[in-house]
């Protein structure tokens, strides 16, 4: 395998779309291709996201999508690694590790900060990946979620 990971520009989004749709399907979510492309393109153009694409011999095999923020406690940038997906045929081949390390290297190259992520309680494979790469389970803060639907 010859893996190449590159930062995606708006002109390259079509290459990511099948993987992005597979990621949504994994979480039982449906969105139109047009809506997905419009959403991600807006995030990239407005510098509200960084999207990396992993390719093996020109075939898109995985992606990582991070959103920037800030941490008032550390007074440093804080990144949310929101989406990390690898095509089923490439799982276990090191693609996810390389995507994760690309995200970490990006944060370091910008002067540091931290990366937060969430994964399902039963996604033990991803949990092992994160822990092997220096991520620790937060035991200090409880995560809450509000979706705004009941307002």
C-alpha positions as CSV (number, residue, x, y, z in Angstrom):
1,X,0.0,0.0,0.0
2,X,1.2,3.4,-0.9
3,X,-0.7,5.8,1.3
4,X,-0.9,9.5,0.5
5,X,-2.6,11.9,2.9
6,X,-3.4,15.4,1.7
7,X,-5.4,18.4,2.9
8,X,-8.5,18.7,0.8
9,X,-9.3,21.8,-1.1
10,X,-12.9,22.7,-2.2
11,X,-12.1,21.5,-5.7
12,X,-11.3,18.0,-4.4
13,X,-14.4,17.4,-2.4
14,X,-16.1,15.1,-4.9
15,X,-13.3,12.6,-4.2
16,X,-14.3,12.5,-0.6
17,X,-18.1,12.3,-1.1
18,X,-18.4,8.5,-1.3
19,X,-16.5,8.1,1.9
20,X,-18.4,10.8,3.6
21,X,-21.7,9.2,2.6
22,X,-20.4,5.8,3.9
23,X,-19.5,7.5,7.2
24,X,-23.1,8.9,7.5
25,X,-24.6,5.5,6.6
26,X,-22.4,4.0,9.4
27,X,-24.3,6.3,11.8
28,X,-27.7,5.6,10.1
29,X,-27.9,9.2,8.8
30,X,-29.0,10.2,5.3
31,X,-28.1,13.5,3.6
32,X,-28.1,14.4,-0.1
33,X,-24.8,14.6,-1.9
34,X,-25.5,18.2,-2.7
35,X,-26.1,19.1,0.9
36,X,-23.0,17.3,2.0
37,X,-20.8,19.0,-0.6
38,X,-22.3,22.4,0.2
39,X,-21.8,22.0,3.9
40,X,-18.2,20.8,3.8
41,X,-17.2,23.3,1.1
42,X,-18.5,26.1,3.2
43,X,-16.6,24.9,6.2
44,X,-13.3,24.7,4.2
45,X,-13.8,28.0,2.4
46,X,-14.5,29.8,5.6
47,X,-11.6,28.0,7.3
48,X,-13.9,26.4,9.8
49,X,-12.6,22.9,9.1
50,X,-9.6,20.9,8.0
51,X,-10.3,17.8,5.9
52,X,-7.6,15.2,5.1
53,X,-8.1,12.5,2.5
54,X,-6.1,9.3,2.6
55,X,-5.6,7.7,-0.8
56,X,-4.0,4.4,-1.9
57,X,-2.8,4.5,-5.5
58,X,-5.3,7.3,-6.2
59,X,-8.2,5.5,-4.5
60,X,-9.9,7.4,-1.6
61,X,-9.7,5.1,1.4
62,X,-10.3,7.3,4.4
63,X,-10.7,10.8,5.8
64,X,-10.5,12.9,8.9
65,X,-12.4,16.1,9.5
66,X,-11.5,18.5,12.3
67,X,-13.1,21.8,13.4
68,X,-11.1,24.5,15.3
69,X,-12.1,26.1,18.5
70,X,-10.4,27.4,21.7
71,X,-9.9,26.2,25.2
72,X,-10.3,28.9,27.9
73,X,-8.7,26.7,30.5
74,X,-5.4,26.3,28.6
75,X,-5.6,29.5,26.6
76,X,-4.8,27.5,23.5
77,X,-6.5,26.2,20.4
78,X,-8.8,23.3,20.8
79,X,-9.6,21.0,17.9
80,X,-12.6,18.7,17.6
81,X,-11.8,15.6,15.6
82,X,-15.4,15.1,14.5
83,X,-15.2,12.5,11.8
84,X,-12.6,9.8,11.1
85,X,-13.6,7.1,8.7
86,X,-11.7,4.4,6.8
87,X,-13.3,2.2,4.1
88,X,-14.0,-1.3,5.4
89,X,-11.4,-3.0,3.1
90,X,-8.7,-0.8,4.5
91,X,-9.5,-1.1,8.2
92,X,-6.6,-2.6,10.2
93,X,-4.1,-1.5,7.6
94,X,-2.8,1.6,9.5
95,X,-4.8,4.2,7.6
96,X,-6.7,5.4,10.6
97,X,-3.5,5.7,12.6
98,X,-1.9,7.7,9.9
99,X,-4.9,10.0,9.6
100,X,-4.9,10.5,13.4
101,X,-1.2,11.3,13.4
102,X,-1.7,13.7,10.6
103,X,-4.3,15.6,12.7
104,X,-1.9,15.6,15.7
105,X,1.0,16.9,13.5
106,X,-1.2,19.6,12.2
107,X,-2.1,20.9,15.7
108,X,1.6,20.8,16.6
109,X,2.6,22.7,13.5
110,X,0.2,25.5,14.5
111,X,1.8,25.9,17.9
112,X,0.0,23.3,19.9
113,X,-3.3,22.9,21.6
114,X,-5.5,19.9,22.2
115,X,-7.7,17.6,20.2
116,X,-11.1,16.3,21.5
117,X,-13.1,13.5,20.0
118,X,-16.0,11.3,20.8
119,X,-16.8,7.8,19.9
120,X,-19.5,5.3,20.7
121,X,-19.2,3.4,23.9
122,X,-19.2,0.1,22.0
123,X,-16.6,1.2,19.4
124,X,-13.8,-0.5,21.2
125,X,-11.6,-0.7,18.1
126,X,-11.5,3.1,17.7
127,X,-11.0,3.5,21.5
128,X,-7.9,1.3,21.3
129,X,-6.6,3.3,18.4
130,X,-7.0,6.6,20.2
131,X,-5.5,5.3,23.4
132,X,-2.5,3.9,21.5
133,X,-1.9,7.4,20.1
134,X,-1.9,9.3,23.3
135,X,-5.6,10.1,23.8
136,X,-7.0,9.6,27.3
137,X,-10.5,9.0,28.4
138,X,-11.9,12.2,30.1
139,X,-12.8,11.3,33.7
140,X,-13.0,14.9,34.9
141,X,-15.8,16.3,32.7
142,X,-19.2,14.9,31.7
143,X,-20.3,15.6,28.2
144,X,-23.9,16.9,27.6
145,X,-25.7,17.4,24.3
146,X,-28.5,19.8,23.3
147,X,-30.0,19.6,19.8
148,X,-32.3,22.6,19.9
149,X,-35.3,20.6,18.7
150,X,-37.5,21.3,21.7
151,X,-37.2,25.1,21.7
